[in-house]
Amino acid sequence: MADRTNWALFMDIDGTLLDLAPTPDGVIIPKGLPQLLDSLARALGGALALVSGRSLDSIDRLFPGLWDAVGCHGTEWRLGGQTFTPQPSWSDGLVAGIEAARRRLPGVVLERKSVSLALHFRAAPEQGAAVRALAEAAVATDPRRFGLLEGKSVMEIIPAGNSKGSAIERFMRVPPYAGRRPVFAGDDVTDESGFTAVNGMGGHSIHVGDSPVSKAHFCFPDPLAMRHWLYGLNNALGGDQDHEHP
Ligand SMILES: [Mg+2]
């Protein structure tokens, strides 16, 4: 991985930068991580973006408004201070129907994001099959408008045609990303579109955690190893070093 000053760095959050928690709000931000990312962003000329299934609002609660970001699996983004958020494509009736069904599934949480609906079952793994059936039925009401994303203990209904990969390709067409070599790190099946995108652009793909099959070219065992690698990258790029190792 030579010539690192010319990289554009795209990173998933949960399971990649941060250890997974039972609920999205339960994650812990390691001390020193925001400072490390801030330093990396400056060392890379601003070409650093968080690429998450979380909404932009949720990303900003973790890392308040510091960097470019892609939320809800590529359906909304902030680039150079400008935010793009499309209108939700579902009806209140569809949401009410999903919520009514969810109430019969103890331990399942419906998260209503700005442009997507996520059904989390990390706290109730036995509900996985029922959650999948519920999500598939919701998407089947209008497959041209809705797409289904399956993640770790979550089924998510998103606007059709969006992915982390399409968002990375969009960023790579404009400054400060254009002309750089994209690097994307992720941990989940929803990150595979991002791996495919950066592989196709001659970039580097990094899978974090256990996975029997991934298109990523490199792998790290866990988020701690990912953070350790970022710490070394920051040093190699001559970034600030007055923060703790996260
Ligand atoms: Mg993740």
Boltz pocket constraint, residues with backbone or C-beta under 6 A from the ligand:
constraints:
  - pocket:
      binder: B
      contacts: [[A, 12], [A, 13], [A, 14], [A, 15], [A, 16], [A, 186], [A, 187], [A, 188]]
      max_distance: 6.0
